[in-house]
Amino acid sequence: MQYNIIINSFSIVNEIEGVWSNKDYIELLEKFDYPDPQNINEAELRDYLFLAISDFEPDEAAAILLKHKLSNKLTIGQIESLSHEMMDDKVSEEYADIRLHSTLFNINQLLYKAYNGTFPNSKATIIEFEMNLKKGMVEVEITKEIVLKAFAQGLSDRAIINRLFSEQLKSESNFKDAEGIIWNLVSTSNKTYKITTSEYWLEKADFNMTEFTANIIIPSEDNK
């Protein structure tokens, strides 16, 4: 498959909007022992949560948030270990299970704001782009894997994705780590898309060009 890629914009953010709901805030306030959080004005829930969090030691607060979001994916021992590691390390970039990076980023950044910088300040990249298939080719669903395999052909050889996943990006085999590397992929209009990922994986400086042609081998059913 041959695509023409046009990168329209890059944004670097230290928080992703909408990942924490009012329901999350109320449940967390209860876990941080704040009385009657249901009676707090919705617009003030986040501020009250920050106050409640600040009454706890940073590692204790981290453990509570990790349990809230990842108790079905991590053991108690893993949560305990991570709660200490994330005070010094960017676990949303370094944790072995890439599929958890997005959630770890959201937890880390909530703690970063609640403690005014005690935790590392991780950043995310938002890229808006156009992806047009060469005329005459049959359309397929644009997936995170297809986006990364296309982007790789406009990236510098120094880009970490090309250095760590060179073979997977060029092969016909399914690139399963794409699901964890790209945190969110949405179609914003016809042939225009937006992805959210870690700045660790993709940033503006990684691209050699902002318009390029990419030839991609779509995995066959046998290779998925």
C-alpha positions as CSV (number, residue, x, y, z in Angstrom):
1,M,0.0,0.0,0.0
2,Q,1.3,3.4,-0.9
3,Y,0.3,6.5,1.1
4,N,1.1,10.2,0.8
5,I,1.6,11.6,4.4
6,I,1.3,15.2,5.3
7,I,2.1,16.2,8.8
8,N,0.0,19.3,9.6
9,S,0.9,20.0,13.3
10,F,2.8,18.9,16.3
11,S,1.8,19.7,19.9
12,I,3.6,18.9,23.1
13,V,1.4,18.6,26.2
14,N,1.9,17.5,29.8
15,E,-1.7,16.5,30.3
16,I,-4.3,14.8,28.1
17,E,-7.8,16.2,28.5
18,G,-10.7,14.0,29.4
19,V,-8.9,11.0,30.8
20,W,-10.1,11.6,34.3
21,S,-13.9,11.7,34.8
22,N,-15.9,13.2,37.7
23,K,-16.6,9.7,38.7
24,D,-12.9,9.0,39.0
25,Y,-12.4,12.2,41.1
26,I,-15.2,11.2,43.5
27,E,-14.0,7.6,43.8
28,L,-10.4,8.8,44.4
29,L,-11.6,11.4,47.0
30,E,-13.2,8.6,48.9
31,K,-10.0,6.5,48.7
32,F,-8.1,9.5,50.0
33,D,-10.5,9.7,53.0
34,Y,-12.2,13.0,51.9
35,P,-15.7,13.1,53.5
36,D,-18.8,13.4,51.3
37,P,-17.2,14.1,47.9
38,Q,-20.6,13.7,46.2
39,N,-21.5,17.1,47.7
40,I,-18.6,18.9,46.0
41,N,-19.3,21.1,43.0
42,E,-18.2,19.3,39.9
43,A,-16.0,22.2,38.8
44,E,-14.1,21.9,42.1
45,L,-13.6,18.2,42.3
46,R,-10.1,18.2,40.8
47,D,-8.9,20.9,43.2
48,Y,-10.3,19.1,46.2
49,L,-8.6,15.9,45.0
50,F,-5.3,17.7,44.9
51,L,-5.8,18.9,48.5
52,A,-6.7,15.4,49.6
53,I,-3.7,13.9,47.8
54,S,-1.3,16.3,49.4
55,D,-2.2,14.9,52.9
56,F,-0.5,11.7,51.9
57,E,3.1,10.8,51.3
58,P,3.9,10.8,47.5
59,D,4.5,7.0,47.4
60,E,1.3,6.3,49.2
61,A,-0.7,8.5,46.9
62,A,1.0,6.9,43.9
63,A,0.0,3.4,45.2
64,I,-3.7,4.5,45.6
65,L,-3.8,5.9,42.0
66,L,-2.1,2.8,40.6
67,K,-4.6,0.5,42.4
68,H,-7.5,2.6,41.1
69,K,-6.4,2.4,37.5
70,L,-4.3,-0.8,37.2
71,S,-5.4,-3.3,39.9
72,N,-6.6,-5.7,37.2
73,K,-3.2,-5.6,35.4
74,L,-0.6,-5.3,38.2
75,T,0.1,-7.3,41.3
76,I,0.3,-5.7,44.7
77,G,4.0,-6.1,44.6
78,Q,4.3,-4.5,41.2
79,I,2.2,-1.5,42.4
80,E,4.3,-1.1,45.5
81,S,7.5,-1.1,43.4
82,L,6.1,1.3,40.9
83,S,4.8,3.7,43.5
84,H,8.4,4.3,44.6
85,E,10.0,4.1,41.1
86,M,7.7,6.8,39.7
87,M,9.0,9.4,42.1
88,D,12.3,9.4,40.3
89,D,11.8,7.7,37.0
90,K,9.6,8.4,34.0
91,V,7.8,5.1,34.2
92,S,5.5,6.0,31.4
93,E,8.5,5.8,29.1
94,E,10.5,3.1,30.8
95,Y,8.1,0.4,32.1
96,A,8.5,-2.9,30.3
97,D,4.9,-3.3,29.4
98,I,4.3,-0.7,26.7
99,R,0.6,-1.2,26.8
100,L,0.5,0.5,30.3
101,H,2.4,3.6,29.3
102,S,-0.6,5.7,28.5
103,T,-2.3,5.0,31.9
104,L,1.0,5.5,33.7
105,F,1.4,8.8,32.0
106,N,-2.0,10.0,33.2
107,I,-1.3,8.8,36.8
108,N,2.1,10.4,36.8
109,Q,0.9,13.8,35.5
110,L,-1.9,13.9,38.1
111,L,0.6,13.4,40.8
112,Y,3.0,15.9,39.2
113,K,0.4,18.6,39.4
114,A,-0.9,17.6,42.9
115,Y,2.6,17.8,44.4
116,N,3.8,20.8,42.4
117,G,6.6,18.9,40.7
118,T,7.7,16.2,43.1
119,F,7.2,13.7,40.3
120,P,9.0,13.8,36.9
121,N,7.2,15.9,34.3
122,S,6.5,13.6,31.4
123,K,5.2,14.9,28.1
124,A,2.9,13.7,25.3
125,T,3.0,14.4,21.6
126,I,-0.2,15.1,19.6
127,I,0.3,14.9,15.8
128,E,-2.4,15.9,13.3
129,F,-1.8,14.6,9.8
130,E,-3.3,13.6,6.4
131,M,-3.0,10.1,5.0
132,N,-4.0,9.6,1.4
133,L,-3.9,6.3,-0.3
134,K,-2.6,6.1,-3.9
135,K,-5.3,6.2,-6.5
136,G,-6.5,2.8,-7.6
137,M,-5.7,1.0,-4.4
138,V,-8.3,-0.6,-2.2
139,E,-9.0,1.3,1.0
140,V,-8.2,-0.5,4.3
141,E,-8.9,0.7,7.9
142,I,-6.2,3.0,9.2
143,T,-4.8,1.4,12.3
144,K,-2.1,2.4,14.8
145,E,0.2,-0.2,13.2
146,I,-0.3,1.3,9.7
147,V,0.3,4.8,11.0
148,L,3.6,3.9,12.6
149,K,4.8,1.9,9.6
150,A,4.0,4.9,7.5
151,F,5.6,7.4,9.8
152,A,8.7,5.3,10.1
153,Q,9.6,6.1,6.5
154,G,9.6,9.9,7.3
155,L,11.6,9.5,10.4
156,S,15.3,9.9,11.0
157,D,17.4,6.8,11.5
158,R,18.1,8.2,15.0
159,A,14.5,8.2,16.0
160,I,14.0,5.8,18.8
161,I,11.1,3.9,17.0
162,N,13.4,3.2,14.1
163,R,16.2,2.1,16.3
164,L,14.2,-0.2,18.5
165,F,11.6,-1.6,16.1
166,S,13.3,-1.4,12.7
167,E,12.5,-5.0,11.7
168,Q,8.9,-4.9,12.8
169,L,8.2,-1.7,11.0
170,K,9.5,-3.0,7.7
171,S,8.1,-6.6,7.9
172,E,4.8,-8.1,6.9
173,S,4.3,-9.4,10.5
174,N,1.9,-7.7,12.8
175,F,3.5,-5.0,14.9
176,K,1.7,-5.6,18.2
177,D,3.6,-2.9,20.2
178,A,1.9,-0.2,18.0
179,E,-1.2,-0.5,20.3
180,G,0.9,0.7,23.2
181,I,3.1,3.2,21.4
182,I,0.1,5.1,20.0
183,W,-2.2,5.9,22.9
184,N,-5.1,7.2,20.8
185,L,-5.9,7.4,17.1
186,V,-8.9,9.3,15.8
187,S,-10.2,10.4,12.4
188,T,-10.9,14.1,12.6
189,S,-12.2,14.4,9.0
190,N,-11.9,12.7,5.7
191,K,-8.3,11.3,5.4
192,T,-7.2,13.5,8.3
193,Y,-6.2,11.9,11.6
194,K,-4.8,12.8,15.1
195,I,-2.7,10.6,17.3
196,T,-1.5,10.9,20.9
197,T,1.7,9.3,22.0
198,S,4.6,9.8,24.3
199,E,7.2,12.5,23.4
200,Y,9.6,9.7,24.1
201,W,8.4,7.8,21.1
202,L,7.7,10.7,18.7
203,E,8.6,14.3,18.5
204,K,8.9,16.9,15.8
205,A,12.7,16.6,15.7
206,D,12.4,12.9,14.8
207,F,11.0,13.7,11.3
208,N,13.2,14.3,8.4
209,M,10.2,15.8,6.4
210,T,6.6,16.7,7.0
211,E,5.4,15.4,3.6
212,F,6.5,12.1,2.2
213,T,5.4,8.9,0.5
214,A,5.2,5.6,2.5
215,N,5.1,2.1,1.1
216,I,3.6,-0.3,3.6
217,I,3.2,-4.0,3.7
218,I,-0.2,-4.8,5.2
219,P,0.0,-7.9,7.4
220,S,-1.8,-10.9,5.9
221,E,-4.3,-12.8,8.0
222,D,-1.7,-15.5,8.5
223,N,0.7,-13.0,10.0
224,K,-1.7,-11.3,12.4
